Amino acid sequence: GKTPWAQYFMPSVSYLGAMFASNAALSYVSYPTQVLAKSCKLIPVMLMGIVINKKRYKLSQYIVVLMITIGIATFMLFKESKKAARATSVFGLGLLGLSLVLDGFTGPVQERLIKVFRPTREQLMLFLNLCAIAIVLSVLVATQQLMPAVQFCIEFPSVLKNIVLFSLASAAGQNFILLTLFRFNALVLTTITTTRKFFTILFSVFWFRHHLNAAQWLGVALVFAGLGLNIYLKYQSSKQQKKNNKKLE
């Protein structure tokens, strides 16, 4: 059947809201605080999956999420930073909390949309982006920022090349994100996107031969142990399912 526009608007609003709140919070919180918040995305996604989609997770899945979350937080918190320390305000913490709630809302709502209305991957991507464009344009017009943005592009036309390249890269990335969402679920997707930065930094550590302290190695061990446990549990579950199917034959 036809998918109501509201179903596309909800995840578009939550996605844009999470991005805005996260970026705005950077001016009001310390570096360790924002690192901790970014490391905890798996938890609200899991909680929202329970609330919105009535999902039930095994104890082992909670353990995996906690191991990965604590591992990433430990790795990032003990990373040497040249950024100046900034005081953390209650307003900043509120923005980070809002960002996490909206992040947790986006994936499960998209998951429900796919399950109930069954759009194709291309349809979902098109309508989510159309809604996002409409929202951003409305905000730009309401805040009188549209014309200054257009004027900036006219004055510095070289920026258009970067905008196009960024848009193409973003579209390619969205394809893989939605492919993961269609084939698996929001929790698997968030696990991938949350650990991506961790693996990027870890790769750069080995590539540029940077030093890791003991706490960071503990973080690395926790992340790999969590991911390894997740793979093992999925393998065991698949093995058990095959046995059950053979018994039914």
Helices and strands as residue ranges (DSSP letters): H 5-25, H 31-39, H 42-53, H 59-77, H 90-117, H 121-142, H 146-155, H 158-183, H 186-207, H 214-248
